[in-house]
Amino acid sequence: MYCPECGAKVRRDEDICPECGADLWADETSGPTEQELLRMEAWVTKRKVQHRLLSLLGFLLGVMIFFGSILFAAQKLAGSDKVSKIYKKLGISTEEAGPEETVSVENAAGVVMEDQQAENTEARETSTAAAKAKSKKG
């Protein structure tokens, strides 16, 4: 390699010409290449999209928690009949539920199934009684 100023022969690992003191890499670009710039731009864009999605997810989660707590409080204040029945069958007081009174999903589902079975049984008994009454008339 030769110095662009004086033409002296220099080694490739030198930054300054030992003869005249000229900067050997002045003509070279010291910044990133175009491909590197495109890669960096794509990375920044990807990060911005990820940040926006996570922000949106956090916002939606906050909204769900907010409205869920409002609905829960409204049910507690209104004393919904179905909720009250389930609480009574599970032995949970609607006044104050302590930490030892936790309810599993299986127990709650079982109570709902029992209610539905009881309603079905009542409907069958009513229809059977109506059919017997009709047959006695006929």
N, CA, C and O of each residue as an XYZ file, in Angstrom:
552
protein
N       0.847     -1.165      0.000
C       0.000      0.000      0.000
C       0.897      1.234      0.000
O       1.979      1.228      0.588
N       0.438      2.286     -0.663
C       1.228      3.511     -0.800
C       0.458      4.693     -0.233
O      -0.773      4.718     -0.261
N       1.194      5.672      0.281
C       0.610      6.901      0.822
C       0.002      7.713     -0.322
O       0.653      7.904     -1.349
N      -1.255      8.202     -0.162
C      -1.882      8.985     -1.229
C      -1.249     10.375     -1.378
O      -1.427     11.019     -2.412
N      -0.518     10.841     -0.371
C       0.081     12.180     -0.429
C       1.485     12.160     -1.045
O       1.756     12.852     -2.027
N       2.384     11.340     -0.438
C       3.781     11.367     -0.885
C       4.173     10.144     -1.708
O       5.225     10.150     -2.348
N       3.350      9.093     -1.706
C       3.645      7.901     -2.486
C       4.583      6.936     -1.802
O       5.003      5.964     -2.429
N       4.935      7.154     -0.537
C       5.818      6.246      0.193
C       5.087      4.931      0.466
O       3.869      4.897      0.640
N       5.865      3.857      0.498
C       5.297      2.547      0.773
C       5.039      2.432      2.275
O       5.923      2.702      3.089
N       3.810      2.025      2.635
C       3.425      1.892      4.048
C       2.749      0.536      4.261
O       2.230     -0.076      3.327
N       2.772      0.088      5.524
C       2.107     -1.176      5.841
C       0.583     -0.948      5.962
O       0.126      0.162      6.232
N      -0.169     -2.011      5.759
C      -1.640     -1.897      5.781
C      -2.178     -1.582      7.183
O      -3.251     -0.990      7.300
N      -1.478     -1.953      8.223
C      -1.972     -1.731      9.573
C      -1.669     -0.326     10.102
O      -2.072      0.004     11.218
N      -0.975      0.498      9.335
C      -0.660      1.862      9.771
C      -1.796      2.807      9.396
O      -2.423      2.663      8.346
N      -2.048      3.777     10.274
C      -3.084      4.774     10.028
C      -2.499      6.078      9.474
O      -3.168      6.820      8.755
N      -1.227      6.340      9.829
C      -0.578      7.589      9.408
C       0.714      7.251      8.672
O       1.443      6.340      9.064
N       0.987      7.990      7.607
C       2.208      7.774      6.823
C       3.429      8.149      7.663
O       3.473      9.253      8.206
N       4.435      7.249      7.786
C       5.632      7.563      8.568
C       6.506      8.631      7.907
O       7.331      9.243      8.586
N       6.347      8.870      6.607
C       7.168      9.853      5.886
C       6.609     11.266      6.000
O       7.314     12.198      6.387
N       5.301     11.412      5.650
C       4.750     12.775      5.600
C       3.695     13.039      6.673
O       3.317     14.193      6.878
N       3.200     11.986      7.375
C       2.209     12.182      8.442
C       0.780     12.303      7.948
O      -0.098     12.707      8.710
N       0.521     11.962      6.685
C      -0.837     12.058      6.131
C      -1.716     10.922      6.666
O      -1.243      9.823      6.953
N      -3.001     11.228      6.786
C      -3.967     10.214      7.209
C      -4.198      9.273      6.037
O      -4.663      9.685      4.975
N      -3.864      7.994      6.248
C      -3.943      7.025      5.153
C      -5.386      6.607      4.855
O      -5.664      6.130      3.755
N      -6.284      6.769      5.783
C      -7.673      6.311      5.619
C      -8.646      7.472      5.442
O      -9.847      7.289      5.638
N      -8.181      8.619      5.089
C      -9.037      9.791      4.921
C     -10.052      9.593      3.798
O     -11.170     10.099      3.891
N      -9.690      8.872      2.744
C     -10.591      8.654      1.616
C     -11.634      7.577      1.926
O     -12.697      7.541      1.307
N     -11.331      6.721      2.864
C     -12.233      5.629      3.212
C     -13.413      6.171      4.028
O     -13.280      7.152      4.759
N     -14.549      5.522      3.889
C     -15.692      5.907      4.715
C     -15.547      5.227      6.065
O     -15.270      4.030      6.140
N     -15.731      5.978      7.110
C     -15.561      5.432      8.446
C     -16.888      4.949      9.037
O     -16.893      4.292     10.079
N     -18.002      5.263      8.392
C     -19.318      4.868      8.897
C     -19.716      3.490      8.408
O     -18.973      2.831      7.681
N     -20.895      3.071      8.816
C     -21.382      1.752      8.414
C     -21.735      1.712      6.923
O     -22.030      2.736      6.306
N     -21.695      0.532      6.381
C     -22.031      0.365      4.971
C     -23.544      0.483      4.784
O     -24.301      0.521      5.754
N     -23.965      0.540      3.539
C     -25.395      0.679      3.243
C     -26.172     -0.543      3.736
O     -27.284     -0.419      4.249
N     -25.576     -1.714      3.573
C     -26.220     -2.939      4.033
C     -26.370     -2.934      5.550
O     -27.403     -3.346      6.077
N     -25.345     -2.469      6.246
C     -25.420     -2.382      7.702
C     -26.482     -1.384      8.130
O     -27.200     -1.621      9.101
N     -26.588     -0.275      7.420
C     -27.610      0.727      7.721
C     -29.018      0.142      7.531
O     -29.909      0.390      8.343
N     -29.210     -0.626      6.468
C     -30.511     -1.248      6.225
C     -30.858     -2.257      7.311
O     -32.000     -2.337      7.764
N     -29.850     -3.027      7.721
C     -30.065     -3.990      8.803
C     -30.429     -3.290     10.109
O     -31.330     -3.727     10.825
N     -29.724     -2.202     10.416
C     -30.008     -1.451     11.638
C     -31.411     -0.834     11.576
O     -32.137     -0.834     12.570
N     -31.776     -0.322     10.434
C     -33.101      0.281     10.268
C     -34.201     -0.777     10.442
O     -35.223     -0.511     11.075
N     -33.992     -1.964      9.886
C     -34.959     -3.045     10.033
C     -35.080     -3.467     11.501
O     -36.178     -3.738     11.986
N     -33.951     -3.521     12.196
C     -33.960     -3.885     13.606
C     -34.729     -2.852     14.434
O     -35.525     -3.213     15.300
N     -34.486     -1.569     14.164
C     -35.170     -0.502     14.894
C     -36.675     -0.569     14.629
O     -37.478     -0.420     15.550
N     -37.051     -0.792     13.378
C     -38.466     -0.900     13.022
C     -39.111     -2.075     13.740
O     -40.225     -1.962     14.251
N     -38.412     -3.199     13.779
C     -38.929     -4.390     14.456
C     -39.138     -4.096     15.943
O     -40.163     -4.466     16.516
N     -38.177     -3.441     16.552
C     -38.283     -3.107     17.977
C     -39.440     -2.147     18.236
O     -40.133     -2.278     19.244
N     -39.656     -1.197     17.353
C     -40.767     -0.258     17.515
C     -42.100     -0.993     17.451
O     -43.002     -0.720     18.243
N     -42.225     -1.924     16.512
C     -43.458     -2.702     16.382
C     -43.672     -3.549     17.634
O     -44.784     -3.612     18.157
N     -42.618     -4.196     18.116
C     -42.730     -5.001     19.324
C     -43.151     -4.140     20.511
O     -43.996     -4.540     21.312
N     -42.560     -2.969     20.616
C     -42.887     -2.063     21.718
C     -44.357     -1.641     21.642
O     -45.049     -1.612     22.660
N     -44.828     -1.318     20.446
C     -46.226     -0.905     20.283
C     -47.178     -2.049     20.625
O     -48.197     -1.834     21.280
N     -46.850     -3.265     20.183
C     -47.706     -4.409     20.483
C     -47.749     -4.697     21.982
O     -48.814     -4.971     22.536
N     -46.600     -4.634     22.629
C     -46.573     -4.868     24.074
C     -47.321     -3.769     24.828
O     -47.995     -4.045     25.820
N     -47.204     -2.530     24.363
C     -47.940     -1.438     24.986
C     -49.438     -1.645     24.831
O     -50.196     -1.435     25.778
N     -49.866     -2.051     23.652
C     -51.281     -2.306     23.403
C     -51.778     -3.462     24.255
O     -52.871     -3.394     24.816
N     -50.994     -4.512     24.355
C     -51.357     -5.661     25.179
C     -51.492     -5.253     26.647
O     -52.444     -5.649     27.319
N     -50.555     -4.476     27.132
C     -50.622     -3.994     28.512
C     -51.847     -3.131     28.753
O     -52.504     -3.254     29.787
N     -52.157     -2.261     27.804
C     -53.340     -1.404     27.917
C     -54.613     -2.248     27.957
O     -55.481     -2.019     28.800
N     -54.730     -3.229     27.046
C     -55.918     -4.082     27.007
C     -56.057     -4.899     28.294
O     -57.163     -5.075     28.806
N     -54.951     -5.387     28.804
C     -54.976     -6.127     30.058
C     -55.462     -5.234     31.198
O     -56.259     -5.663     32.032
N     -54.988     -4.014     31.231
C     -55.432     -3.062     32.251
C     -56.920     -2.769     32.145
O     -57.615     -2.694     33.158
N     -57.411     -2.602     30.921
C     -58.839     -2.347     30.715
C     -59.664     -3.541     31.177
O     -60.700     -3.377     31.822
N     -59.194     -4.756     30.842
C     -59.931     -5.957     31.258
C     -59.975     -6.073     32.775
O     -61.017     -6.412     33.338
N     -58.874     -5.801     33.437
C     -58.837     -5.864     34.896
C     -59.768     -4.809     35.488
O     -60.494     -5.081     36.444
N     -59.743     -3.620     34.924
C     -60.585     -2.526     35.411
C     -62.061     -2.896     35.309
O     -62.791     -2.812     36.297
N     -62.505     -3.307     34.117
C     -63.918     -3.633     33.941
C     -64.311     -4.912     34.681
O     -65.443     -5.037     35.150
N     -63.394     -5.848     34.783
C     -63.676     -7.054     35.557
C     -63.919     -6.741     37.019
O     -64.827     -7.297     37.637
N     -63.112     -5.854     37.569
C     -63.311     -5.490     38.973
C     -64.619     -4.730     39.158
O     -65.285     -4.892     40.180
N     -64.996     -3.902     38.181
C     -66.276     -3.186     38.261
C     -67.432     -4.190     38.216
O     -68.376     -4.082     38.999
N     -67.362     -5.169     37.299
C     -68.416     -6.177     37.217
C     -68.497     -7.013     38.491
O     -69.589     -7.331     38.963
N     -67.353     -7.362     39.037
C     -67.336     -8.134     40.271
C     -67.984     -7.346     41.401
O     -68.789     -7.886     42.160
N     -67.634     -6.078     41.510
C     -68.222     -5.239     42.554
C     -69.726     -5.075     42.337
O     -70.495     -5.082     43.299
N     -70.145     -4.930     41.092
C     -71.565     -4.776     40.796
C     -72.330     -6.042     41.182
O     -73.432     -5.956     41.725
N     -71.761     -7.202     40.911
C     -72.420     -8.452     41.299
C     -72.513     -8.569     42.816
O     -73.525     -9.019     43.353
N     -71.468     -8.169     43.487
C     -71.482     -8.226     44.944
C     -72.558     -7.303     45.495
O     -73.290     -7.679     46.411
N     -72.657     -6.093     44.941
C     -73.636     -5.131     45.432
C     -75.061     -5.533     45.060
O     -75.984     -5.370     45.859
N     -75.240     -6.058     43.850
C     -76.578     -6.407     43.386
C     -77.045     -7.735     43.958
O     -78.250     -7.956     44.080
N     -76.127     -8.620     44.312
C     -76.485     -9.918     44.856
C     -77.207    -10.770     43.832
O     -78.326    -11.222     44.077
N     -76.596    -10.990     42.717
C     -77.180    -11.777     41.638
C     -77.695    -13.113     42.165
O     -77.024    -13.770     42.961
N     -78.905    -13.521     41.715
C     -79.535    -14.737     42.221
C     -78.717    -15.983     41.921
O     -78.511    -16.815     42.804
N     -78.240    -16.123     40.664
C     -77.464    -17.311     40.313
C     -76.171    -17.372     41.114
O     -75.786    -18.424     41.626
N     -75.508    -16.222     41.213
C     -74.254    -16.177     41.972
C     -74.522    -16.492     43.434
O     -73.747    -17.210     44.065
N     -75.617    -15.961     43.983
C     -75.950    -16.228     45.381
C     -76.234    -17.698     45.605
O     -75.807    -18.263     46.612
N     -76.962    -18.343     44.665
C     -77.258    -19.774     44.797
C     -75.975    -20.594     44.803
O     -75.802    -21.493     45.627
N     -75.083    -20.277     43.879
C     -73.819    -21.012     43.805
C     -73.019    -20.806     45.084
O     -72.448    -21.755     45.621
N     -72.974    -19.572     45.573
C     -72.238    -19.299     46.806
C     -72.852    -20.074     47.973
O     -72.123    -20.631     48.794
N     -74.192    -20.115     48.055
C     -74.841    -20.820     49.154
C     -74.548    -22.313     49.088
O     -74.241    -22.924     50.112
N     -74.636    -22.910     47.906
C     -74.380    -24.341     47.769
C     -72.940    -24.700     48.094
O     -72.655    -25.788     48.593
N     -72.032    -23.769     47.805
C     -70.623    -24.029     48.119
C     -70.283    -23.677     49.559
O     -69.175    -23.937     50.026
N     -71.235    -23.090     50.250
C     -71.010    -22.729     51.644
C     -70.183    -21.474     51.813
O     -69.457    -21.329     52.797
N     -70.291    -20.565     50.858
C     -69.529    -19.317     50.923
C     -70.469    -18.195     51.312
O     -71.531    -18.014     50.716
N     -70.067    -17.457     52.307
C     -70.854    -16.311     52.727
C     -70.638    -15.173     51.742
O     -69.510    -14.911     51.327
N     -71.719    -14.499     51.370
C     -71.578    -13.375     50.444
C     -71.185    -12.097     51.171
O     -70.880    -11.083     50.542
N     -71.194    -12.153     52.501
C     -70.794    -10.973     53.270
C     -69.294    -10.739     53.167
O     -68.848     -9.693     52.696
N     -68.523    -11.723     53.613
C     -67.068    -11.630     53.552
C     -66.509    -13.019     53.309
O     -66.764    -13.945     54.079
N     -65.755    -13.157     52.247
C     -65.124    -14.444     51.954
C     -63.678    -14.376     52.401
O     -62.919    -13.517     51.951
N     -63.296    -15.292     53.294
C     -61.921    -15.326     53.785
C     -61.030    -16.093     52.841
O     -61.523    -16.716     51.901
N     -59.727    -16.066     53.066
C     -58.803    -16.768     52.175
C     -58.955    -18.289     52.237
O     -58.591    -18.980     51.286
N     -59.496    -18.831     53.363
C     -59.656    -20.271     53.452
C     -60.866    -20.763     52.662
O     -61.044    -21.970     52.497
N     -61.694    -19.852     52.177
C     -62.905    -20.221     51.452
C     -62.697    -20.107     49.945
O     -63.466    -19.436     49.257
N     -61.684    -20.746     49.448
C     -61.446    -20.698     48.021
C     -62.326    -21.710     47.309
O     -62.668    -22.755     47.862
N     -62.689    -21.385     46.073
C     -63.580    -22.231     45.300
C     -62.839    -22.684     44.061
O     -62.271    -21.875     43.328
N     -62.851    -23.997     43.834
C     -62.218    -24.501     42.623
C     -63.217    -24.449     41.486
O     -64.428    -24.404     41.703
N     -62.704    -24.456     40.295
C     -63.550    -24.431     39.103
C     -64.405    -25.691     39.050
O     -65.567    -25.636     38.647
N     -63.841    -26.822     39.453
C     -64.585    -28.079     39.427
C     -65.780    -28.017     40.370
O     -66.870    -28.463     40.013
N     -65.589    -27.469     41.569
C     -66.696    -27.358     42.518
C     -67.792    -26.453     41.974
O     -68.973    -26.789     42.057
N     -67.411    -25.316     41.424
C     -68.397    -24.384     40.878
C     -69.136    -25.012     39.706
O     -70.351    -24.858     39.583
N     -68.412    -25.720     38.842
C     -69.049    -26.376     37.698
C     -69.991    -27.465     38.187
O     -71.064    -27.658     37.615
N     -69.605    -28.175     39.229
C     -70.466    -29.212     39.790
C     -71.755    -28.640     40.332
O     -72.818    -29.234     40.152
N     -71.682    -27.503     40.989
C     -72.880    -26.857     41.528
C     -73.803    -26.434     40.397
O     -75.017    -26.618     40.484
N     -73.244    -25.873     39.347
C     -74.053    -25.464     38.199
C     -74.708    -26.672     37.561
O     -75.881    -26.613     37.191
N     -73.966    -27.778     37.425
C     -74.526    -29.001     36.846
C     -75.651    -29.545     37.727
O     -76.673    -29.994     37.209
N     -75.481    -29.510     39.049
C     -76.526    -29.968     39.954
C     -77.786    -29.122     39.793
O     -78.895    -29.656     39.781
N     -77.620    -27.806     39.669
C     -78.766    -26.917     39.451
C     -79.492    -27.276     38.158
O     -80.721    -27.340     38.125
N     -78.728    -27.509     37.097
C     -79.346    -27.840     35.817
C     -80.057    -29.190     35.892
O     -81.145    -29.345     35.337
N     -79.460    -30.160     36.568
C     -80.104    -31.465     36.715
C     -81.387    -31.354     37.521
O     -82.384    -31.996     37.191
N     -81.372    -30.549     38.570
C     -82.569    -30.350     39.388
C     -83.676    -29.701     38.556
O     -84.839    -30.095     38.646
N     -83.310    -28.707     37.749
C     -84.298    -28.051     36.890
C     -84.861    -29.037     35.869
O     -86.065    -29.037     35.615
N     -84.008    -29.878     35.279
C     -84.463    -30.880     34.316
C     -85.393    -31.892     34.973
O     -86.403    -32.280     34.385
N     -85.060    -32.320     36.182
C     -85.895    -33.275     36.902
C     -87.260    -32.669     37.201
O     -88.287    -33.327     37.030
N     -87.271    -31.414     37.649
C     -88.536    -30.729     37.916
C     -89.377    -30.624     36.644
O     -90.591    -30.824     36.688
N     -88.748    -30.313     35.523
C     -89.469    -30.191     34.260
C     -90.048    -31.537     33.844
O     -91.178    -31.590     33.360
N     -89.294    -32.639     34.023
C     -89.792    -33.977     33.690
C     -90.975    -34.365     34.574
O     -91.975    -34.903     34.100
N     -90.839    -34.080     35.868
C     -91.926    -34.416     36.792
C     -93.183    -33.629     36.449
O     -94.286    -34.170     36.514
N     -93.032    -32.377     36.091
C     -94.169    -31.547     35.725
C     -94.832    -32.081     34.460
O     -96.058    -32.173     34.392
N     -94.026    -32.433     33.455
C     -94.592    -32.945     32.206
C     -95.227    -34.315     32.418
O     -96.241    -34.617     31.789
N     -94.665    -35.147     33.279
C     -95.247    -36.461     33.584
C     -96.592    -36.297     34.301
O     -97.560    -36.991     33.993
N     -96.635    -35.373     35.257
C     -97.882    -35.117     35.983
C     -98.944    -34.579     35.032
O    -100.113    -34.949     35.143
N     -98.561    -33.724     34.113
C     -99.508    -33.171     33.140
C    -100.023    -34.270     32.222
O    -101.207    -34.293     31.888
N     -99.151    -35.177     31.814
C     -99.555    -36.281     30.940
C    -100.521    -37.228     31.670
O    -101.486    -37.702     31.071
N    -100.266    -37.507     32.965
C    -101.168    -38.361     33.746
C    -102.530    -37.711     33.914
O    -103.566    -38.368     33.806
N    -102.515    -36.416     34.179
C    -103.782    -35.686     34.343
C    -104.566    -35.705     33.018
O    -105.790    -35.835     33.025
N    -103.881    -35.580     31.918
C    -104.514    -35.586     30.611
C    -105.102    -36.961     30.286
O    -106.184    -37.058     29.707
N    -104.380    -38.024     30.662
C    -104.857    -39.375     30.401
C    -106.066    -39.731     31.268
O    -106.927    -40.501     30.842
N    -106.135    -39.178     32.471
C    -107.289    -39.411     33.356
C    -108.524    -38.732     32.786
O    -109.632    -39.256     32.900
N    -108.336    -37.561     32.170
C    -109.457    -36.832     31.565
C    -109.949    -37.541     30.337
O    -111.142    -37.513     30.035
N    -109.062    -38.166     29.635
C    -109.357    -38.745     28.323
C    -109.904    -40.105     28.392
O    -110.195    -40.707     27.359
